[in-house]
Amino acid sequence: MSETKEEAEMTPDERLTWLRERGVHISTAEERMAGRVKSALQEAEGLEAGEEISYVLVPADTTQPLKELTVRRGATGGGDLLTEHLISAFSNNQSDVDVSLLQEQNALLGSTDAPASVSHESLQKVAAQASVEVFPLVYPSPSNTFTGINIYLDEVGMLKRLRLNTRASKYAELAGFNPPPQFYGDVYLGRVQKLGGRITNQSFVEGIDTTYDAPWLKTAVTENLEHQMEMNRITGRTDATQPSVAGSDGKSKVEEGFSWTQTEEELEVTVSMPEDGSGKDLQIKFRPQALEVRFRQEPLVLLKLFENIDVDSGTWTIDKSATPVKVIISMEKMEQALWPRIRD
């Protein structure tokens, strides 16, 4: 059937309207895309009717198992529920904060800020407020349907002298962070989806998502690399690196009365000896979380260590070629991890 002159002169929009008026179902590419977005948003809306979302506790104590917990989604809309829900978990540990650790961290980072201007009272208030810090293990992107994996941690865990969480660092390492960040105290793992400018929590399941060969971990390195390349393109930065951990990379950390170096497996402490001394004048004791070095019963170094060591692995030698003569003490860590400091 041939077109009439009127039909032939129609614009595309007029032709679309004409066909629809006659019962022909037609959708444009824009309408199909809008439909998919609307469907996804409706699906997210459907998750808000009090549904329970699971997340996982990762204790710093490696003798304790991972534990799946739940939070009930409210009816007020989107947003990351865990940033508010976990405040009470971190407020249960309102230990005193240590200002000296903030000073050490700023020195390590080469900061020009003046941490001494931060009062002890101000830091205590920060600790009491129990802010939740979010560390993205996997960033939302088109390749993972805008679904990310987060670690939720105590924002001032380091200043509270909480113990290292080696399992959290292991997840970060497997996700492509090298060297992996250090996390302090108990942390939580959760999943979020960012879609249409809206954030919704999705379940993160213990025993499925927590295994080291979980599907999200298998693609994490590639997805994070894509994210980093995109951020570098936007910001123009291509040489961002993480600062070295104290005593690592073969660089000695000098303390009062001794120096030390470390790897993930071992700790080495170097102490200067009086000139008139010999090996028989030394008394060195290795304890689970302490090191004692005495010379003729007088203390040279008394250290309460940051974490436990294997007392049976402790050895020491005298370096007579050094000036002054030095005692080199080596010991193995009970858990493989770089310590942020040597003292507890």
N, C-alpha and C positions, 0 to 999 in steps of 0.2 A: 504494500500500500504506500503510495507516494505521499510526501509531506505537503501540506497546504502552504501557501505563501506566508500566512501568518505564523505557522509553526517554524518555518525555516528562518524567520527573522527574530525568533526568540533568543534572549540571552541565556546563558547556562542556568542562572538562578531562576529565570522565568520558566524554562523548560522543566527544571526540577519541581517547581511548584505545580506546574500543569500536570505532570505525571502523578504526583502525590494526590492531587485532587481527583484523579481517576482510579485511585486504589492501588497504584503501583508502589511497593515498598522499596525505598532507596535510602541508603545511608552514606554519608560522605566520610572521608578518612578522618576529618576532624571530629565528627560525631562518634565514630567508632573509638577513637582515642579517649574522648570525654566519657564514653560509656564504660571503658575499662577502668578509668580513674574513679568514676562514681561507684562502680562495683567494688573496687578495692576499699574505698572509703566506707561503703556500707558494711563490708565485711568487718572492718575495724570497729565500726559503731556497734556491730553485733556482739563484739567481745566485751562490751562494757557493762553488761547486765549482771554484775556480781560474780563473774567467772573467776575461778582461782587460777593464778599464774604461778608456776613453780620457778624457783631459783635455788642456787646451791651454796652452802657454807663450806669454805675451805679453811679449816683451822690452821694456825701457825704451827701448832704441835702436830708433828707428822705421825705420832702414835694414835691420833684421833682420826676417825673416818670422815669422809665427806658426808654432808647431810643435806637432803633435799627439804626445802621449806616452801611455803606458799604465801601469797598475798592476794587478797580479794580485790578485784578491780571495782572501783567506785563508779557512780553514774554521772560524774561531773565532767567527763571528757578525757582527752589524751594527756600526754606528759609522762615522763619516766617516774613510775610510782616508787621505785626503790630508793631514789635519792631522798625521799621524805620518810619512807617506811623504815629505813635502816638507821635513822638518827638515834633511835632508842638503843639499838644494838651497840653503837659506839659510845654512847653516853654512859654505859655501864662500866666503862674503864676510864674514869677521869683521874688518871695518875698525874702527879706533878710533871710539868714540862721542864726541860733542861735547856736554859738559854744558851749554854756553851755549845750545844749541838747545833744550834742555829748559826752560831758564829763560825764553827768549823765548816759547816756546809757552804756558807757564803764564801769562805776563804777558798774552798776547793773549786767552787764555780767561778772564782775571780770576780765576785760581786763587789761593786764600789759602795753598796749600801752600808749604812751604819747600824748593825743589829743591836749594838749597845743601847740605841735609842728606844728599843722595844722593851718596855718594862715587864718585869716578872708578872705583875698583876694582869697586864694586858694578855700575856700568853696564857695565863690561867683561865681567863675568860674565854679565849679561843678554844682551849681544851674542853671547857665545860659545855660549850655550845655544840660540840660533837658534829662538826660538818662532815658530810660524806663526799669524798673525792671519787671521781669517775675516771677510770683509765680504759680507753678503747683498745681491746685486743684485736678486734676486726672492725673496720669502718664500714658503714652502710654504703653500698654502691649499686649501680645497675646490675652488675654480674651476680650479686647475692640477693637480688630483689630488695635492696635497701635494708637489709637485716644485719645488724651489728651485734657483737659480743662484748660486754663490758666487765671489767673488774671494779667492784665497789669496795673502797677501803677507808680507813680512818685518816682524815686529812693531816692530823698531827701525830700519827703513829710513831714516827721517828723521834719526835720531841718527847714522847711519853716513854721512850726506851722499850718499846714493844719488840719482841723477838722477830727475826726474819721469817718470812713465809716463803720457803723454798719451792713449794708446789706452785704457788702463784707465779714465781719467776720462771718455772719450767714451762707453764702454759705460754708465757710471753715469749720465751725462747723459741718454742715450737711455732709460734705465730710469726716469727721472723724478726724479732727484736734482738739485736746483737750489738753490744752485750745486753742481756735482759735487765730490765729495771729491778730495783730492790723494793719489796713490799714489806710492811711491818704490821704484825698482828694478824688477827683473823680477817679474811676478805670474803667477798661473795661474788659469784658469777651469775650473770643474767643476760637475757637476749632482748633487744629492742628492734623495732622496725620504724623507719622514718619514711613516711609516704604522704605526699601532698602537703608538706609543711607540718605534718602531725606525727607525734611520737607515741607509739603504743608498745607495751611490754608483751613479749611472747614467752612461752614456757621454755625453760632450760632444765633438762632432765638429768638427774644423777644416774650414772651407769650407762647412759647413752651419749650425752653431750660431754661428759667429763673424761672419757677415755682419751688416751693420747693419739688414737687413730680415728677420732670422731670426724665425720664428714666436714664440719666447719673448719677444723684444724688442717685438713688436707688441702684446702684452698686458701687458707688464711695468708700464707706468704705472698702468693700472687696478688690477692686482692689488696693487701696492704702496700705492696710495691706499686700497684696501679694508683692507689690513693696518694702515695708519697710523690710519685712522678707528676701527678696532677697538681699537688700543692706546690711542688718546686716550679712548675710552669707558671702558676699564678703569682707566686711570691718572688720568683727569680733566684731562690736559694737552692744551691746544689751541694753545699759542703757542710751541712749541719751534722754534728757528731755529738754523742753523749760524753760527758766528762768522765775521766778515769776514776775508778774507785780507789780510795786511800790505800797505799801500800801495794797496789797492783802494777802490772806492766813492768816489773823489775825495778820500780822506783821506791826507794826506802822512804818510809814516813818517820820523821824524827820526833820523838817525844822526850819528856824530861827523864834523863837517865838511861835511855835506850832508843833504838830504832827498830823498825820491823818491816817486813815484806810479806806478801801472801799470794797464793794461788787459790783456786776454788778448793783444792784438796789439803793444802799445807799452810802452816804459819811458821815464820822464822823470826826470832827475836835476837838482836845483837846488843850485848852489854859490854862496856869498857871495864877492864880489870885494873886494879891498882898495880903499879910497876913492880912492887916487891912480892907479888903473889904468884901462886902456882895452882895447878889443878886440885891439889889436896886441900887448898884453902876454901874451895867452893862447895856450897851445899845448894843443890838445885832440886826442887820438888815440883812434880807435875800432879795437879789435881783436876777433877772433871771440868771445872770452870775457873781454874786459877793457876798461876805460875809464880813460884817463889824462887828468887835468886839471892843467896846470902854469901858474904865473904867474911870468913872467920866469925860466923854467927851474926854479923851485922848485915841488915837488909840492904841490898843494892836495888832490887826491883821486886815489888809485891803487886801483882796484877790480878784483878778479878776480870776474867775474860768475857768478851761479848757473847760467845756461845761455847758449847762443850767441845773438849778435845778428847782424843784417845790417849789416855795416860800411859798406856803400854807402848805407844809409838814414840814417846819423847826421847830425844838424844841431844848431846851437846859436845862441841869440840872447842879447842882453844886455837885461835889464829895468832901465832907469835910473830908473824911477818907484819902485822898491822901495828901502827903506832897511834895511840897506846894499844897494848895487847887486848884482844877482844874475845869474848865468849859467844859462840854462835849456837843458839838453841833452836832445835827444830821439833815440830810436833804435827800430827795429822788432825784435821777437823773431823768431828763425828758426822757432820752433814756437809756435803759439797756445796759451798756458796762463798761468794766474796763478802767479807764483813765490811760494813761501812766505817767501822772503828774497831780498835782492839779491846778497849775497855767496855765493861758492861755499864 
